[in-house]
Amino acid sequence: MNPSFEIERPDHFTTGAVGPKGQRVFYLQVRQDGIVATFKVEKQQVQVLADYLERMLENLPPSNDSYLTTPEELLEPFDAEWVIGELGIGYDEDSNKIILHAQELQTDEDEEPNAIARIHLERRQIIGFVRRARELVAAGRPLCPYCGRPLDPEQGLCACYN
């Protein structure tokens, strides 16, 4: 059974990718009290999460803790605790924090409950994450203008051209 995490005061929260274009592995990473938890995710999950968090920030009441931060890099090693299957977002008005709820990917042979991670984030951490996610996604392969799928990294072509 993989470990679950309740991270209430993270001092590091980021996303990153390792590997060449077209073969990158994407991660979410959080650290609290010197313990680093890294989770494997899909590029699309990073993009959708960034989009949702950005819209959420726009709809929240103004706050003094929304100052900009520098996007953070991944910390080594990149050993993933588990693969994220589902993501959910909540907002705690009392603490003025956004709560990211991640659940381990379900596989057919899983008999035990999936691990979860609940990460309580400040707005400044969300702003840094969104900026970093935008940089990562933009650095990927260009998309086909006809079908929207990534172009082949070697030939720069798409199968739909045939």
Phi and psi in degrees as GROMACS dihedral restraints (atoms count N, CA, C in turn):
[ dihedral_restraints ]
;  ai    aj    ak    al  type     phi  dphi    fc
    3     4     5     6     1   -78.1    20    10
    4     5     6     7     1   154.3    20    10
    6     7     8     9     1   -74.3    20    10
    7     8     9    10     1   147.7    20    10
    9    10    11    12     1  -100.6    20    10
   10    11    12    13     1   161.1    20    10
   12    13    14    15     1  -136.7    20    10
   13    14    15    16     1   137.4    20    10
   15    16    17    18     1  -121.8    20    10
   16    17    18    19     1   105.4    20    10
   18    19    20    21     1  -115.1    20    10
   19    20    21    22     1   103.8    20    10
   21    22    23    24     1   -96.1    20    10
   22    23    24    25     1   -23.3    20    10
   24    25    26    27     1  -136.1    20    10
   25    26    27    28     1    61.9    20    10
   27    28    29    30     1   -68.4    20    10
   28    29    30    31     1   143.0    20    10
   30    31    32    33     1  -106.2    20    10
   31    32    33    34     1     2.6    20    10
   33    34    35    36     1  -152.8    20    10
   34    35    36    37     1   128.7    20    10
   36    37    38    39     1  -148.4    20    10
   37    38    39    40     1   123.4    20    10
   39    40    41    42     1  -156.8    20    10
   40    41    42    43     1   177.7    20    10
   42    43    44    45     1  -132.4    20    10
   43    44    45    46     1   157.6    20    10
   45    46    47    48     1  -165.5    20    10
   46    47    48    49     1   172.4    20    10
   48    49    50    51     1  -138.4    20    10
   49    50    51    52     1   147.4    20    10
   51    52    53    54     1  -127.1    20    10
   52    53    54    55     1   132.8    20    10
   54    55    56    57     1   116.3    20    10
   55    56    57    58     1   171.4    20    10
   57    58    59    60     1   -76.6    20    10
   58    59    60    61     1   158.4    20    10
   60    61    62    63     1   -52.2    20    10
   61    62    63    64     1   138.3    20    10
   63    64    65    66     1    86.9    20    10
   64    65    66    67     1   -13.6    20    10
   66    67    68    69     1  -134.4    20    10
   67    68    69    70     1    15.8    20    10
   69    70    71    72     1   -69.3    20    10
   70    71    72    73     1   146.6    20    10
   72    73    74    75     1  -109.6    20    10
   73    74    75    76     1   127.6    20    10
   75    76    77    78     1  -101.1    20    10
   76    77    78    79     1   146.4    20    10
   78    79    80    81     1  -136.8    20    10
   79    80    81    82     1   151.9    20    10
   81    82    83    84     1  -109.2    20    10
   82    83    84    85     1   143.1    20    10
   84    85    86    87     1  -142.1    20    10
   85    86    87    88     1   141.3    20    10
   87    88    89    90     1  -141.6    20    10
   88    89    90    91     1   148.4    20    10
   90    91    92    93     1  -136.3    20    10
   91    92    93    94     1   139.3    20    10
   93    94    95    96     1  -146.3    20    10
   94    95    96    97     1   132.2    20    10
   96    97    98    99     1    52.5    20    10
   97    98    99   100     1    38.8    20    10
   99   100   101   102     1    80.8    20    10
  100   101   102   103     1    -4.8    20    10
  102   103   104   105     1   -97.0    20    10
  103   104   105   106     1   122.7    20    10
  105   106   107   108     1  -102.4    20    10
  106   107   108   109     1   130.1    20    10
  108   109   110   111     1  -118.7    20    10
  109   110   111   112     1   124.2    20    10
  111   112   113   114     1  -118.5    20    10
  112   113   114   115     1   136.4    20    10
  114   115   116   117     1  -128.4    20    10
  115   116   117   118     1   135.8    20    10
  117   118   119   120     1   -81.2    20    10
  118   119   120   121     1   136.4    20    10
  120   121   122   123     1  -138.1    20    10
  121   122   123   124     1   169.6    20    10
  123   124   125   126     1   -91.6    20    10
  124   125   126   127     1   153.2    20    10
  126   127   128   129     1   -56.1    20    10
  127   128   129   130     1   -41.4    20    10
  129   130   131   132     1   -64.1    20    10
  130   131   132   133     1   -34.2    20    10
  132   133   134   135     1   -64.6    20    10
  133   134   135   136     1   -41.0    20    10
  135   136   137   138     1   -62.2    20    10
  136   137   138   139     1   -45.3    20    10
  138   139   140   141     1   -64.8    20    10
  139   140   141   142     1   -47.4    20    10
  141   142   143   144     1   -65.8    20    10
  142   143   144   145     1   -40.4    20    10
  144   145   146   147     1   -61.3    20    10
  145   146   147   148     1   -44.9    20    10
  147   148   149   150     1   -61.9    20    10
  148   149   150   151     1   -43.7    20    10
  150   151   152   153     1   -60.4    20    10
  151   152   153   154     1   -47.2    20    10
  153   154   155   156     1   -65.4    20    10
  154   155   156   157     1   -45.1    20    10
  156   157   158   159     1   -63.6    20    10
  157   158   159   160     1   -38.5    20    10
  159   160   161   162     1   -63.0    20    10
  160   161   162   163     1   -44.8    20    10
  162   163   164   165     1   -64.7    20    10
  163   164   165   166     1   -37.4    20    10
  165   166   167   168     1   -63.4    20    10
  166   167   168   169     1   -44.0    20    10
  168   169   170   171     1   -60.5    20    10
  169   170   171   172     1   -37.9    20    10
  171   172   173   174     1   -64.8    20    10
  172   173   174   175     1   -28.0    20    10
  174   175   176   177     1   -95.8    20    10
  175   176   177   178     1    -4.5    20    10
  177   178   179   180     1   -85.9    20    10
  178   179   180   181     1   154.3    20    10
  180   181   182   183     1   -60.8    20    10
  181   182   183   184     1   150.7    20    10
  183   184   185   186     1   -56.3    20    10
  184   185   186   187     1   151.6    20    10
  186   187   188   189     1  -145.0    20    10
  187   188   189   190     1   151.7    20    10
  189   190   191   192     1   -75.6    20    10
  190   191   192   193     1   -16.5    20    10
  192   193   194   195     1   -93.5    20    10
  193   194   195   196     1    18.4    20    10
  195   196   197   198     1   -91.0    20    10
  196   197   198   199     1    17.7    20    10
  198   199   200   201     1   -65.4    20    10
  199   200   201   202     1   151.6    20    10
  201   202   203   204     1   -71.5    20    10
  202   203   204   205     1   148.2    20    10
  204   205   206   207     1  -127.2    20    10
  205   206   207   208     1   161.7    20    10
  207   208   209   210     1   -79.5    20    10
  208   209   210   211     1   131.2    20    10
  210   211   212   213     1   -59.0    20    10
  211   212   213   214     1   138.6    20    10
  213   214   215   216     1   -94.8    20    10
  214   215   216   217     1   148.2    20    10
  216   217   218   219     1   -86.4    20    10
  217   218   219   220     1   161.1    20    10
  219   220   221   222     1   -66.3    20    10
  220   221   222   223     1   145.9    20    10
  222   223   224   225     1   -97.9    20    10
  223   224   225   226     1   139.6    20    10
  225   226   227   228     1   -83.3    20    10
  226   227   228   229     1   153.6    20    10
  228   229   230   231     1   -80.5    20    10
  229   230   231   232     1   165.9    20    10
  231   232   233   234     1  -100.4    20    10
  232   233   234   235     1    37.2    20    10
  234   235   236   237     1   -78.8    20    10
  235   236   237   238     1   111.5    20    10
  237   238   239   240     1   -74.5    20    10
  238   239   240   241     1   135.4    20    10
  240   241   242   243     1   -65.2    20    10
  241   242   243   244     1   -44.2    20    10
  243   244   245   246     1  -169.0    20    10
  244   245   246   247     1   173.5    20    10
  246   247   248   249     1   -94.6    20    10
  247   248   249   250     1   131.6    20    10
  249   250   251   252     1   -79.1    20    10
  250   251   252   253     1   128.4    20    10
  252   253   254   255     1  -100.1    20    10
  253   254   255   256     1   -46.4    20    10
  255   256   257   258     1  -127.3    20    10
  256   257   258   259     1   144.9    20    10
  258   259   260   261     1  -125.6    20    10
  259   260   261   262     1   141.6    20    10
  261   262   263   264     1  -137.5    20    10
  262   263   264   265     1   156.3    20    10
  264   265   266   267     1  -130.3    20    10
  265   266   267   268     1   139.7    20    10
  267   268   269   270     1  -138.7    20    10
  268   269   270   271     1   168.7    20    10
  270   271   272   273     1  -131.1    20    10
  271   272   273   274     1   128.2    20    10
  273   274   275   276     1  -103.1    20    10
  274   275   276   277     1   106.9    20    10
  276   277   278   279     1   -63.2    20    10
  277   278   279   280     1   -37.8    20    10
  279   280   281   282     1   -61.5    20    10
  280   281   282   283     1   -42.5    20    10
  282   283   284   285     1   -96.4    20    10
  283   284   285   286     1    -7.9    20    10
  285   286   287   288     1    57.0    20    10
  286   287   288   289     1    41.6    20    10
  288   289   290   291     1  -122.2    20    10
  289   290   291   292     1   148.9    20    10
  291   292   293   294     1   -94.4    20    10
  292   293   294   295     1   133.9    20    10
  294   295   296   297     1  -111.2    20    10
  295   296   297   298     1   120.8    20    10
  297   298   299   300     1   -94.8    20    10
  298   299   300   301     1   125.1    20    10
  300   301   302   303     1  -112.8    20    10
  301   302   303   304     1   115.2    20    10
  303   304   305   306     1  -114.8    20    10
  304   305   306   307     1   138.1    20    10
  306   307   308   309     1  -121.9    20    10
  307   308   309   310     1   139.9    20    10
  309   310   311   312     1   -61.2    20    10
  310   311   312   313     1   144.4    20    10
  312   313   314   315     1   -61.3    20    10
  313   314   315   316     1   130.1    20    10
  315   316   317   318     1   -80.7    20    10
  316   317   318   319     1   131.7    20    10
  318   319   320   321     1  -116.4    20    10
  319   320   321   322     1   160.2    20    10
  321   322   323   324     1   -60.6    20    10
  322   323   324   325     1   -33.3    20    10
  324   325   326   327     1   -87.8    20    10
  325   326   327   328     1     0.6    20    10
  327   328   329   330     1   -70.3    20    10
  328   329   330   331     1   121.1    20    10
  330   331   332   333     1  -107.2    20    10
  331   332   333   334     1   -24.4    20    10
  333   334   335   336     1   -90.8    20    10
  334   335   336   337     1   158.8    20    10
  336   337   338   339     1   -62.5    20    10
  337   338   339   340     1   146.3    20    10
  339   340   341   342     1   -71.3    20    10
  340   341   342   343     1   149.2    20    10
  342   343   344   345     1   -70.8    20    10
  343   344   345   346     1   153.4    20    10
  345   346   347   348     1  -132.0    20    10
  346   347   348   349     1   159.6    20    10
  348   349   350   351     1  -134.6    20    10
  349   350   351   352     1   126.9    20    10
  351   352   353   354     1  -113.5    20    10
  352   353   354   355     1   119.7    20    10
  354   355   356   357     1  -120.7    20    10
  355   356   357   358     1   118.2    20    10
  357   358   359   360     1   -91.2    20    10
  358   359   360   361     1   117.5    20    10
  360   361   362   363     1  -120.1    20    10
  361   362   363   364     1   141.9    20    10
  363   364   365   366     1   -83.1    20    10
  364   365   366   367     1   159.0    20    10
  366   367   368   369     1   -58.8    20    10
  367   368   369   370     1   -38.2    20    10
  369   370   371   372     1   -62.8    20    10
  370   371   372   373     1   -33.7    20    10
  372   373   374   375     1   -70.0    20    10
  373   374   375   376     1   -36.8    20    10
  375   376   377   378     1   -66.0    20    10
  376   377   378   379     1   -43.4    20    10
  378   379   380   381     1   -60.5    20    10
  379   380   381   382     1   -45.4    20    10
  381   382   383   384     1   -62.2    20    10
  382   383   384   385     1   -41.2    20    10
  384   385   386   387     1   -62.1    20    10
  385   386   387   388     1   -46.8    20    10
  387   388   389   390     1   -60.9    20    10
  388   389   390   391     1   -44.1    20    10
  390   391   392   393     1   -61.4    20    10
  391   392   393   394     1   -44.1    20    10
  393   394   395   396     1   -65.1    20    10
  394   395   396   397     1   -43.0    20    10
  396   397   398   399     1   -61.6    20    10
  397   398   399   400     1   -41.4    20    10
  399   400   401   402     1   -61.6    20    10
  400   401   402   403     1   -42.9    20    10
  402   403   404   405     1   -61.3    20    10
  403   404   405   406     1   -44.5    20    10
  405   406   407   408     1   -63.2    20    10
  406   407   408   409     1   -48.4    20    10
  408   409   410   411     1   -64.5    20    10
  409   410   411   412     1   -41.4    20    10
  411   412   413   414     1   -66.0    20    10
  412   413   414   415     1   -25.6    20    10
  414   415   416   417     1   -82.2    20    10
  415   416   417   418     1    -1.9    20    10
  417   418   419   420     1   -78.7    20    10
  418   419   420   421     1  -173.4    20    10
  420   421   422   423     1   -65.9    20    10
  421   422   423   424     1   145.6    20    10
  423   424   425   426     1   -64.3    20    10
  424   425   426   427     1   153.6    20    10
  426   427   428   429     1   -95.0    20    10
  427   428   429   430     1   148.6    20    10
  429   430   431   432     1   -65.5    20    10
  430   431   432   433     1   131.7    20    10
  432   433   434   435     1   -70.8    20    10
  433   434   435   436     1   -14.6    20    10
  435   436   437   438     1   -95.1    20    10
  436   437   438   439     1   -43.3    20    10
  438   439   440   441     1  -116.6    20    10
  439   440   441   442     1   -14.2    20    10
  441   442   443   444     1    84.8    20    10
  442   443   444   445     1    -0.2    20    10
  444   445   446   447     1   -83.5    20    10
  445   446   447   448     1   156.5    20    10
  447   448   449   450     1   -63.5    20    10
  448   449   450   451     1   141.7    20    10
  450   451   452   453     1   -73.6    20    10
  451   452   453   454     1   153.3    20    10
  453   454   455   456     1   -58.6    20    10
  454   455   456   457     1   129.8    20    10
  456   457   458   459     1   -67.5    20    10
  457   458   459   460     1   -25.2    20    10
  459   460   461   462     1   -89.3    20    10
  460   461   462   463     1   -44.1    20    10
  462   463   464   465     1   -98.3    20    10
  463   464   465   466     1   -17.6    20    10
  465   466   467   468     1    71.1    20    10
  466   467   468   469     1    21.5    20    10
  468   469   470   471     1  -117.3    20    10
  469   470   471   472     1   167.8    20    10
  471   472   473   474     1  -122.6    20    10
  472   473   474   475     1   149.0    20    10
  474   475   476   477     1   -61.3    20    10
  475   476   477   478     1   -24.4    20    10
  477   478   479   480     1   -72.9    20    10
  478   479   480   481     1   -10.2    20    10
  480   481   482   483     1   -67.8    20    10
  481   482   483   484     1   -22.1    20    10
